[in-house]
Amino acid sequence: MGDHKEQPLRVGAAVRRRRRALELTLAVVAERSGLSVPFLSQVENDRARPSTSSLEKVADALRTTAVELLAAADPACSVDVVRADDTEPLPRPRARSLVRGHHQMHASEFTGEHDAGREFQYRNDQLMYVADGAVEIEAEGRAYRLGRGDTLYLTGGVRHRWRAAESDTRVIVVAVAEHIEAVRDRPRR
């Protein structure tokens, strides 16, 4: 009672809006992402659900993040409960948005393996919390190992990469939304 019920998350409209805002064709996004035009068309029309890896490729091609696309997929709610069993079971690895809608904050849960070679750089600040397992993170030329209950704070603009160091690792990432002007251009170190 009181929970916000909705259909499974659909990112197609968010992908299409972002692509059109950048004035890109499906062919250009396909070339940038390495995915096919027919698949991208199916994603935009919610006839196919992209895997976490495919969504990250699409996001990179659209110069945004998978978190931003997921957040833009749903209308914002002032009060919303996201239950652990609201989403259908997905194979691991998986990413699950913990905040629905286009808000000032995004939170996602990552479970299982993660592409350790993929580098991230968010415009605004973020916090990583290890709910279970352990992760290894590289940021600003240093390596960090975090265990269950540990957190890592990253200032906006810091390039980093991370990987699960144990099976069944769960990481919660909370970040100030990319569309928010939370920071002014900071000098790069």
TITI-273410 format. One record per residue (C-alpha): residue in one letter; x, y, z. Coordinates in steps of 0.25 Angstrom, whole numbers, plus 2048, in hexadecimal, padded with zeros to 3 digits. Layout:
BEGIN
AXYZ...
//
This chain:
BEGIN
M800800800G80580E7FCD8108087F3H81280E7E5K80E8027DCE8128027CDQ8167FA7C1P8257F57C0L82F8007BDR82E8047AFV83A80D7AAG83680E79BA83081B79CA83C8217A4V84581B79AR83D82178ER83C82F795R84B830798R84F82B78AR845836784A84A84178DL85883E788E85383D77AL859830777T85382576EL852816772A85D813769V86781C770V86381777DA865809778E87380C773R877813780S871807789G8757FB780L8667F7781S85D7F5775V8537FF76FP8477F5770F84B7F277FL84B801782S83E80377BQ8387F8784V83E7FE790E83880B78DN82A80578AD82B7FD797R82A7F078FA8387EC795R83E7EE7A2P84D7F17A2S8577E97ABT85F7F17B5S86B7F17ABS8627F579FL85C8017A7E86A8057ABK86E80579CV86280D798A8648177A3D87381979FA86F81B791L865825796R86F82C79FT8678297ABT86781E7B6A85E8127B7V8598187C5E8548247BEL84D81C7B3L8468147BEA8438207C6A83D8277BAA83481B7B6D82A81D7C1P8228297C6A82782F7D3C81F82B7E0S81F8337EDV81E8277F5D8228197EFV82680C7F5V82E8037ECR82D7F57F2A8387EA7EFD82D7E17E9D8277EC7E0T8317E87D5E8317DB7CEP83D7D27D0L8487D57C7P8557CD7C4R8617D27CBP8687DC7CAR85D7E67CBA85A7F47CER84D7F97D5S8498077D6L84580A7E5V83F8177E2R8348197D7G8328257CFH83A8327CBH83F8367D9Q84B83E7DFM8518317E4H8538247DDA8558177E4S8588097DEE85C7FC7E3F8667F37DBT8667E47DEG8717DA7D9E87C7DD7CFH87F7EA7CAD8877EF7BDA8947F27C4G89A7F87B8R88F8037B6E8938107BCF88881A7C2Q8888297C4Y87C82F7CAR87A83E7C9N87583F7D7D8798387E4Q87682A7E7L8778207F3M8798117F1Y8748087FDV8787F97FDA86B7F2802D8727E4801G87F7DE7FCA88B7E77F8V88F7F07EDE89C7F57E7I89C8037E2E8A680C7DBA8A581B7DCE8AF8267DAG8BB81C7D9R8B88147E6A8B18077E8Y8A78057F3R8A17F87F8L8947F97FFG88C7EE807R87E7ED80CG87A7FA813D88580280DT88280F805L88A8177FBY8878267F8L88B82B7EAT88B83A7E7G88483D7D9G88E83C7CEV8978317D4R8998267CAH8988187D0R89680A7CDW8917FE7D6R88F7EF7D6A8897E57DFA8947DE7E7E88A7D37ECS87F7CC7E6D8717D17EAT8767DF7EDR86C7EA7EEV86F7F87EDI8668047EFV86A8107E7V86381E7EBA86682A7E2V8628387E0A85A8387D3E86283C7C7H8578467C3I85984E7D0E8648597D0A8698547DDV8778587DAR87E8637D2D88985F7C9R89485A7D2P8A385B7CER8A884E7CAR8B38487D2
//
